[in-house]
């Protein structure tokens, strides 16, 4: 059982980080679609909004909005449980795939939302995987930069966030 005490709240935008368990091999390029499809299925099942994401070889980030009565813990638990089962099956392995805990912070204002979005999208550049965020296929960058039109480069649909200048969580 986790020692982290989480707010049992919904109806907030959360910035989350989920890490692969130490000792587990990083994602191969062909495994990212498994996580994408799991996010989509969990979103349909639980009804949360997804405003942005980036999938990295050893972790992922997302901006999520769970609606009551669903909590951020329920969303992450569902994504981790289903994706771990699928990834372990594909790898012909078993056991823990994700670190037990995850990191979350609710977004307090509009500026923080866009700072977190930029941080996510620049993560592959900072890690030396690509030269520009547009080159990393496994993020919402191309969708957001295309004005929400998606396209071939966007493997998952992103929800629109309408945050006014006076948004405060």
Helices and strands as residue ranges (DSSP letters): E 12-19, G 29-31, H 32-46, E 49-55, E 59-66, H 72-91, E 103-106, H 110-126, G 133-135, H 141-145
